Amino acid sequence: MSQDFTAGAEPEITLTPFKVRVLLVDDQLLVIEAVRRMVADQPDIEFHFVTDPARAEECAVRLQPTVILQDLMMPGWDGFDLIRSYRAQPDLKHVPVIVLSAKEEPASKAHGFAVGANDYLVKVPDRLELLARIRYHSGAYISRLQRDEAFRFLRESQKNLAEANIELHKLAALDSLTGIANRRRFDETLLQEWQRAQRERRPLSLLLCDIDCFKMYNDTFGHLGGDLCLKKTAAVLTACLKRPADLAARYGGEEFAIVLPDTDAPGARIVAEECLRSLMKLKMDNPQSVHGIVTLSIGVATLVPAPGTAPSHLVEGADRALYAAKGEGRNRAVSVAQLL
């Protein structure tokens, strides 16, 4: 298909982001017709042209081509200046530009590459070579578009998850089963918050949460039931967090971790108790458990990090507290508060 953008009418363009789309900027109708015929029988290529260089940038922004074929010599215009204008336009900054020139001069080629061109052909080029270069440069650009679109999708998904639970900084750092932060994200966040708390001499709290009798639950309801239990527990924990800086993560297996920056021991205890109550309200049956429902044991540790200490001190304290909570009958939170 082809479209002349110089007629003055505002064409309705339905952009197909991942289709090869060529924009030829040339004032010579013979060249335009020659190129059009070269691509006419290629179903995967859309062909567009503009004969007025004054409208080239505007048309390119509207069309969003995957490659621009740019003539250098046009009445009153310098093709090199047009290439510079493309590169200065955010929407066109990375669109490949293939120079079409009547001259095969090393100086012109070098200058073209210097101002931002990606390729240089003497017109009218061989059909097979032109098609190959169009597809090569478009393919690389389309890969970039796909990557950028994927990142946009991830950021939007991250925003939606943050509104429902907590703000997640990187979707790539999510646990694939529960949808909350994974162990890698937990380790990164704990280190960052430890360093911040150390600089500001503020308390940092950590909750290690373990689902009680989870093996018995799996034995009763199977692994699919166990997976659903993990998802519901993750949702409960994230719902108990009120601040964007708080982080709930899957620590491993049926164990979860909650990082609470700038939170003292009483504040951490409040969060732990709310987690216990919220999970019990779901009343997920666990017949093999002494409590008859799914419950948590939680170890709580709070530190004001001192120079020379490491996050492992906080993890070790929370782990000891979790072990104590298990030993005292489960379905409870045990706290260990220290000041280093």
C-alpha positions in Angstrom: 0.0 0.0 0.0 1.2 3.6 -0.5 0.1 7.0 0.7 1.1 10.5 -0.4 1.2 12.8 2.7 1.6 16.0 0.7 -2.0 16.3 -0.5 -3.0 18.3 2.5 -5.7 15.9 3.8 -5.2 14.3 7.1 -4.9 10.5 6.4 -6.2 8.1 9.0 -3.3 5.8 9.8 -3.7 2.6 11.7 -0.2 1.8 12.9 0.9 -1.7 13.0 3.8 -1.5 15.4 5.6 -4.7 14.2 5.2 -4.5 10.5 7.9 -3.3 8.1 6.9 0.3 7.2 8.9 2.3 4.7 8.9 6.1 4.3 10.6 7.4 1.2 11.5 11.1 1.3 12.3 12.1 -2.2 11.1 14.9 -4.6 11.6 12.8 -7.7 8.5 11.0 -8.8 10.5 8.6 -11.0 12.6 7.5 -8.0 9.4 7.1 -6.0 7.8 5.0 -8.6 10.9 2.8 -9.0 11.1 2.1 -5.3 7.3 1.5 -5.1 7.5 -1.1 -7.8 10.4 -2.8 -6.0 8.3 -3.4 -2.8 4.9 -3.6 -4.4 4.8 -7.4 -4.4 6.1 -7.7 -0.8 3.1 -8.4 1.5 5.1 -7.7 4.6 6.1 -4.2 3.6 4.1 -1.0 3.7 5.3 1.7 1.4 4.7 5.4 2.0 6.4 8.5 0.5 6.5 12.2 0.9 7.7 14.6 -1.8 7.8 17.8 0.3 10.9 17.7 2.6 9.3 20.4 4.7 6.8 17.8 5.9 9.1 14.9 6.2 9.6 15.0 9.9 5.9 15.6 10.6 4.9 12.7 8.4 7.6 10.4 9.9 6.3 11.2 13.5 2.7 10.4 12.4 3.6 7.3 10.5 6.2 5.8 12.7 8.1 4.0 10.0 10.5 1.2 10.7 12.9 2.6 8.1 13.3 6.0 6.3 14.8 6.2 2.8 16.2 9.7 2.6 17.2 11.6 -0.5 20.1 14.0 0.0 19.6 16.6 -2.7 16.2 18.3 -2.8 15.3 21.8 -3.9 16.0 24.2 -1.0 16.8 21.3 1.4 19.8 19.5 2.7 19.1 15.8 3.4 21.8 15.8 6.0 19.9 18.4 8.0 16.7 16.3 7.8 18.6 13.4 9.3 19.8 15.6 12.1 16.2 16.7 12.7 15.1 13.0 12.9 17.7 12.3 15.5 16.7 15.3 17.5 13.0 14.1 17.6 12.4 11.7 20.4 9.9 9.7 18.4 12.3 9.3 15.5 15.6 9.2 17.3 16.2 5.4 16.7 14.4 4.9 13.4 16.9 3.6 10.9 17.7 6.0 8.0 19.1 4.7 4.7 20.5 7.5 2.6 19.6 7.4 -1.1 22.1 9.5 -3.1 22.9 10.0 -6.8 26.6 10.2 -5.8 28.9 7.6 -4.4 31.4 9.8 -2.7 33.3 8.6 0.4 33.0 12.1 2.0 29.2 12.1 1.6 29.0 8.6 3.1 31.2 9.6 6.0 29.1 12.7 6.6 25.9 10.8 6.4 27.0 8.4 9.1 28.3 11.2 11.2 24.9 13.0 11.3 23.1 9.7 12.1 22.4 7.7 9.0 22.4 3.9 9.3 23.2 3.0 5.7 24.0 4.5 2.3 22.9 3.4 -1.1 23.4 4.9 -4.5 20.0 5.3 -6.2 18.3 3.7 -7.8 19.7 0.6 -6.0 19.3 -3.0 -7.0 16.0 -4.4 -5.9 17.3 -7.4 -4.0 19.8 -5.3 -2.2 17.2 -2.7 -1.3 14.8 -5.2 0.0 17.5 -7.0 2.1 18.6 -3.7 3.7 15.0 -2.6 4.4 14.3 -5.9 6.1 17.6 -5.9 8.0 17.3 -2.4 9.4 13.6 -2.8 10.0 14.1 -6.1 11.8 16.6 -4.6 14.2 14.3 -1.6 14.9 11.2 -3.9 15.3 13.2 -5.9 17.9 13.8 -2.6 19.7 10.1 -1.7 19.6 9.2 -5.1 20.9 11.6 -4.8 23.8 10.4 -1.3 24.6 6.7 -2.4 24.4 7.5 -5.3 26.7 9.1 -2.9 29.2 6.1 -0.6 29.0 3.8 -3.6 29.6 5.9 -4.7 32.6 5.8 -1.2 34.1 2.0 -1.0 33.7 1.6 -4.5 35.2 3.9 -3.4 38.1 1.7 -0.3 38.7 -1.5 -2.4 38.8 0.1 -4.8 41.2 1.3 -2.0 43.4 -2.3 -0.6 43.6 -3.6 -4.0 44.8 -0.7 -5.0 47.0 2.6 -3.1 47.3 4.8 -1.2 44.9 7.2 -3.6 43.2 10.2 -2.0 41.6 11.0 -4.7 39.1 8.5 -7.1 37.6 11.5 -9.3 36.6 12.1 -9.8 40.4 8.7 -11.3 41.1 8.1 -14.8 42.4 6.4 -16.6 39.5 4.0 -18.5 41.7 2.8 -15.9 44.2 3.3 -12.7 42.2 5.2 -11.0 45.1 8.9 -10.2 45.3 11.2 -13.1 45.0 14.3 -14.0 47.0 16.6 -12.0 44.8 14.5 -8.8 45.2 14.4 -9.4 49.0 18.2 -9.6 49.2 18.6 -6.4 47.2 16.0 -4.5 49.3 17.3 -5.7 52.6 20.8 -4.6 51.8 19.6 -1.2 50.5 17.4 -0.6 53.6 20.2 -1.8 55.9 22.6 0.7 54.5 20.0 3.5 54.7 19.1 2.6 58.3 22.8 2.5 59.1 23.4 6.0 57.7 20.4 7.5 59.4 20.6 5.5 62.6 17.0 4.4 62.2 15.4 1.0 63.2 14.9 -1.7 60.6 12.6 -4.7 61.2 12.4 -8.0 59.5 9.6 -10.6 59.8 10.2 -14.2 58.8 6.9 -16.0 58.3 6.5 -19.8 57.9 3.2 -21.6 57.1 2.6 -24.0 59.9 2.3 -27.7 59.0 2.6 -27.0 55.3 3.8 -30.5 54.4 0.7 -31.9 56.0 -1.4 -29.4 53.9 0.3 -30.6 50.7 -0.3 -34.3 51.7 -4.0 -33.6 52.2 -4.8 -31.3 49.3 -2.0 -32.0 46.8 0.5 -29.6 45.2 -2.1 -27.6 43.4 -3.9 -27.0 46.6 -0.5 -26.1 48.2 0.2 -23.6 45.4 -3.1 -21.9 46.0 -2.4 -21.8 49.7 0.9 -20.0 49.0 -0.8 -17.5 46.7 -3.5 -16.7 49.3 -0.9 -16.3 52.0 1.2 -14.0 49.8 -1.9 -11.9 49.2 -2.6 -11.6 52.9 0.9 -10.5 53.7 1.0 -7.8 51.1 -2.5 -6.6 52.2 -1.1 -6.1 55.7 1.5 -3.6 54.4 0.5 0.1 54.4 3.6 1.9 53.2 5.3 1.8 49.7 8.7 1.1 51.2 7.5 -2.1 53.0 8.3 -5.2 51.1 6.8 -8.7 51.2 8.8 -11.5 49.5 8.7 -15.2 49.1 11.8 -16.3 51.0 11.7 -19.9 50.0 9.3 -22.8 49.9 6.5 -22.0 52.4 8.5 -19.2 54.0 8.0 -15.5 53.5 9.8 -12.4 54.6 8.6 -8.9 55.3 11.1 -5.9 55.3 9.8 -2.9 57.4 12.1 0.1 57.1 12.1 2.7 59.8 10.0 0.5 62.0 10.7 -0.2 65.7 10.0 -3.4 67.6 6.4 -2.4 68.7 5.5 -1.4 65.1 6.9 -4.6 63.7 4.9 -6.6 66.3 1.7 -4.9 65.2 2.3 -5.9 61.6 3.1 -9.5 62.7 -0.1 -9.8 64.7 -2.2 -8.4 61.8 -0.6 -11.0 59.5 -1.6 -13.7 61.9 -5.2 -12.5 62.3 -5.7 -11.9 58.6 -4.6 -15.4 57.6 -6.8 -17.0 60.2 -9.8 -15.0 58.9 -9.5 -17.0 55.6 -10.1 -20.2 57.5 -8.3 -22.4 55.0 -8.8 -26.0 56.3 -5.8 -27.9 57.4 -7.2 -31.0 59.2 -3.7 -32.3 60.0 -2.8 -29.1 62.0 -3.6 -28.8 65.7 -5.3 -25.6 64.9 -7.5 -27.1 62.1 -6.8 -24.2 59.7 -3.8 -22.7 58.0 -1.7 -20.5 60.3 1.6 -18.8 60.4 4.6 -18.7 62.8 6.5 -15.5 62.6 9.9 -14.4 63.9 10.4 -10.7 64.4 13.8 -9.0 64.7 14.5 -5.3 65.0 17.9 -3.6 64.8 19.5 -0.2 64.5 22.4 -1.1 62.3 25.9 -0.1 63.5 29.0 0.3 61.3 30.7 -3.0 60.6 27.5 -5.0 60.8 25.7 -6.8 58.0 22.1 -7.7 57.1 22.8 -11.3 58.1 22.6 -10.1 61.8 18.9 -9.2 61.3 18.1 -12.4 59.4 19.7 -14.5 62.1 17.7 -12.8 64.8 14.4 -13.2 62.9 15.3 -16.9 62.2 15.9 -17.5 65.9 12.6 -15.9 66.8 10.8 -18.0 64.1 12.3 -21.1 65.6 11.1 -20.1 69.0 7.6 -19.4 67.6 7.5 -22.9 66.2 8.7 -24.4 69.5 6.1 -22.5 71.5 3.2 -24.1 69.6 3.0 -22.2 66.2 0.3 -19.7 65.2 2.1 -16.9 67.0 4.8 -14.2 66.6 7.9 -14.1 68.7 10.1 -10.9 68.8 13.8 -10.3 69.3 14.7 -6.7 69.7 18.4 -5.6 69.8 20.3 -2.4 69.5 23.7 -2.6 68.0 
